[in-house]
């Protein structure tokens, strides 16, 4: 099991970071708000250390399994996330998107049995909120006292999944988040029926080619 990784932060987008260590590049999934903070703080190229959770993700076929790492810069966040994802029905990827409140507030809601507060988290409906309380009540008191005031996930917006996927692709191609979002917004405005990431990227490419030909 890999519990911590240190190396050079080579690349980062809204979903993961690439950490280089000894010529090997490790993909580390990140909570979205943490990814944004690292990118905004100009950490690319600097040494970084993540406390990690290592798990195996099942692929589309039962025979396909992929090793994954989730990274945190605070061991308390890692510990809470590990506990949080023990709740049945709350997988790693859903949890990564749901933590839009500081863990102290989420833990306080669990300890006070405030399911209404929990069901406001992205992807957490009433039934899952009740399950979180039932599974974790009495186990999260110390996290409610955590001093960290920053949420792990960025505030939820009702962005279609294919738009998020296209944004991640453009960031991998070294476009800034602002540039990528502007290109996506323009393409969606001009082609409102687009509903796939591949189609959206193709439209952006064609728009860029057209602009070059006209210049």
C-alpha positions as CSV (number, residue, x, y, z in Angstrom):
1,X,0.0,0.0,0.0
2,X,1.2,3.5,-0.8
3,X,0.4,5.9,2.1
4,X,2.5,8.9,1.1
5,X,4.2,10.1,-2.1
6,X,6.7,12.9,-2.5
7,X,8.0,14.3,-5.8
8,X,7.8,17.1,-8.3
9,X,4.3,18.3,-9.2
10,X,4.5,17.9,-13.0
11,X,0.9,18.5,-14.1
12,X,-2.4,19.3,-12.5
13,X,-6.0,19.6,-13.6
14,X,-9.4,19.6,-11.9
15,X,-9.3,15.8,-11.4
16,X,-5.7,14.7,-10.8
17,X,-2.1,15.6,-10.4
18,X,1.0,14.0,-12.0
19,X,3.8,13.6,-9.5
20,X,7.3,12.7,-10.8
21,X,9.6,10.7,-8.6
22,X,12.7,9.0,-10.0
23,X,11.6,9.3,-13.6
24,X,8.2,7.6,-12.8
25,X,5.0,9.7,-13.1
26,X,2.3,8.8,-10.6
27,X,-1.4,9.9,-11.2
28,X,-2.9,11.1,-8.0
29,X,-6.6,11.9,-7.8
30,X,-7.4,15.1,-5.9
31,X,-10.4,16.8,-4.4
32,X,-11.3,19.5,-6.8
33,X,-10.8,22.5,-4.5
34,X,-7.4,21.2,-3.4
35,X,-6.4,20.9,-7.1
36,X,-7.5,24.5,-7.8
37,X,-5.6,25.8,-4.8
38,X,-2.4,24.1,-5.8
39,X,-2.7,25.3,-9.4
40,X,-3.6,28.9,-8.4
41,X,-0.6,29.0,-6.0
42,X,1.8,28.2,-8.8
43,X,2.9,24.9,-7.4
44,X,3.6,23.2,-10.7
45,X,7.3,22.4,-10.9
46,X,7.7,22.4,-7.1
47,X,8.2,19.5,-4.7
48,X,4.9,18.3,-3.3
49,X,4.0,15.6,-0.7
50,X,0.6,13.9,-0.6
51,X,-0.8,11.7,2.1
52,X,-2.6,9.1,0.0
53,X,-5.3,6.5,-0.1
54,X,-4.5,3.5,-2.4
55,X,-7.4,1.5,-3.8
56,X,-8.4,-0.7,-6.7
57,X,-11.0,0.6,-9.1
58,X,-13.1,-1.9,-11.1
59,X,-13.3,-1.3,-14.8
60,X,-16.2,-1.8,-17.2
61,X,-15.4,-5.4,-17.4
62,X,-15.2,-7.6,-14.4
63,X,-11.7,-8.7,-15.3
64,X,-10.3,-5.1,-15.5
65,X,-9.1,-3.5,-12.3
66,X,-7.0,-0.4,-12.0
67,X,-4.8,0.8,-9.1
68,X,-5.7,4.4,-8.0
69,X,-4.4,6.9,-5.5
70,X,-6.2,9.8,-3.9
71,X,-4.0,12.5,-2.4
72,X,-4.4,15.0,0.4
73,X,-2.0,17.6,1.8
74,X,-3.4,17.3,5.3
75,X,-3.4,13.8,7.1
76,X,-6.6,14.8,8.9
77,X,-8.4,15.2,5.6
78,X,-7.0,11.8,4.5
79,X,-8.2,10.1,7.7
80,X,-11.7,11.7,7.4
81,X,-12.0,10.7,3.7
82,X,-11.0,7.1,4.5
83,X,-13.8,6.9,7.1
84,X,-16.3,8.8,5.0
85,X,-15.9,6.3,2.1
86,X,-16.7,3.3,4.3
87,X,-20.4,4.2,4.0
88,X,-22.1,1.8,1.6
89,X,-23.1,3.6,-1.6
90,X,-20.5,6.4,-1.1
91,X,-17.7,5.6,-3.4
92,X,-14.4,7.4,-3.8
93,X,-15.4,9.5,-6.9
94,X,-18.7,10.5,-5.4
95,X,-17.0,11.4,-2.1
96,X,-14.4,13.5,-4.0
97,X,-17.2,15.6,-5.5
98,X,-19.4,15.8,-2.4
99,X,-17.0,17.5,0.1
100,X,-17.9,21.1,-0.7
101,X,-18.0,22.0,3.0
102,X,-15.1,21.9,5.4
103,X,-14.8,18.5,7.0
104,X,-15.4,20.1,10.4
105,X,-18.9,21.1,9.3
106,X,-19.7,17.8,7.7
107,X,-18.5,16.0,10.9
108,X,-20.6,18.3,13.0
109,X,-23.7,17.5,10.9
110,X,-23.0,13.8,11.4
111,X,-22.6,14.1,15.2
112,X,-25.7,16.2,15.5
113,X,-27.6,13.9,13.2
114,X,-28.4,16.8,10.8
115,X,-29.3,14.8,7.7
116,X,-30.8,17.9,6.1
117,X,-27.3,19.5,6.0
118,X,-25.7,16.4,4.6
119,X,-28.2,15.9,1.8
120,X,-27.2,19.3,0.4
121,X,-23.9,17.8,-0.5
122,X,-23.6,17.0,-4.2
123,X,-24.6,13.4,-4.9
124,X,-25.9,12.9,-1.4
125,X,-29.7,12.5,-1.3
126,X,-31.9,12.0,1.7
127,X,-31.5,8.2,1.9
128,X,-27.7,8.4,1.7
129,X,-27.6,11.2,4.2
130,X,-29.5,9.1,6.7
131,X,-27.1,6.2,6.0
132,X,-24.1,8.4,6.6
133,X,-25.5,9.4,10.0
134,X,-26.3,5.8,10.9
135,X,-22.8,4.5,9.9
136,X,-20.6,7.3,11.2
137,X,-22.4,8.9,14.2
138,X,-20.1,8.8,17.2
139,X,-17.0,8.3,15.0
140,X,-16.4,11.8,13.7
141,X,-16.3,14.1,16.8
142,X,-12.6,14.8,16.5
143,X,-13.0,15.9,12.9
144,X,-15.7,18.4,14.0
145,X,-12.9,20.1,16.0
146,X,-10.6,20.3,13.0
147,X,-9.2,23.8,12.5
148,X,-9.1,23.6,8.7
149,X,-11.8,25.9,7.2
150,X,-11.3,25.0,3.5
151,X,-13.6,22.6,1.7
152,X,-12.0,19.7,-0.2
153,X,-14.2,19.9,-3.2
154,X,-15.1,23.0,-5.3
155,X,-18.7,24.3,-5.0
156,X,-21.1,22.2,-7.0
157,X,-22.4,23.5,-10.2
158,X,-24.9,21.8,-12.5
159,X,-22.4,21.3,-15.2
160,X,-23.1,18.3,-17.4
161,X,-20.5,15.5,-16.9
162,X,-19.4,15.7,-20.6
163,X,-18.4,19.4,-20.1
164,X,-16.3,18.5,-17.1
165,X,-14.7,15.8,-19.1
166,X,-13.9,18.2,-22.0
167,X,-12.5,20.7,-19.5
168,X,-10.2,18.1,-18.1
169,X,-9.0,17.1,-21.6
170,X,-8.2,20.8,-22.4
171,X,-6.3,21.2,-19.2
172,X,-4.3,18.1,-20.0
173,X,-3.4,19.9,-23.3
174,X,-1.9,22.7,-21.1
175,X,-4.7,25.2,-21.6
176,X,-5.4,27.3,-18.5
177,X,-8.7,26.6,-16.8
178,X,-9.9,30.1,-17.8
179,X,-9.0,29.5,-21.5
180,X,-10.5,26.1,-21.5
181,X,-13.8,27.3,-19.9
182,X,-14.0,30.2,-22.4
183,X,-13.6,27.8,-25.4
184,X,-16.2,25.5,-24.0
185,X,-18.7,28.3,-23.2
186,X,-18.4,29.5,-26.8
187,X,-18.8,26.1,-28.4
188,X,-21.8,25.2,-26.2
189,X,-23.4,28.6,-27.0
190,X,-23.0,28.1,-30.7
191,X,-23.9,24.4,-30.6
192,X,-26.4,24.0,-27.8
193,X,-27.3,20.4,-28.8
194,X,-23.8,19.1,-28.1
195,X,-23.9,16.3,-25.5
196,X,-20.6,14.4,-25.7
197,X,-17.0,15.4,-24.7
198,X,-15.5,14.1,-28.0
199,X,-18.0,16.2,-30.0
200,X,-17.3,19.3,-27.9
201,X,-13.5,19.0,-28.3
202,X,-14.0,18.5,-32.1
203,X,-16.1,21.7,-32.3
204,X,-13.5,23.7,-30.3
205,X,-10.7,22.4,-32.6
206,X,-12.7,23.3,-35.8
207,X,-13.4,26.8,-34.4
208,X,-9.7,27.2,-33.7
209,X,-8.8,26.1,-37.3
210,X,-11.4,28.5,-38.7
211,X,-10.0,31.4,-36.7
212,X,-6.5,30.6,-38.0
213,X,-7.6,30.6,-41.6
214,X,-9.4,33.9,-41.2
215,X,-6.4,35.6,-39.6
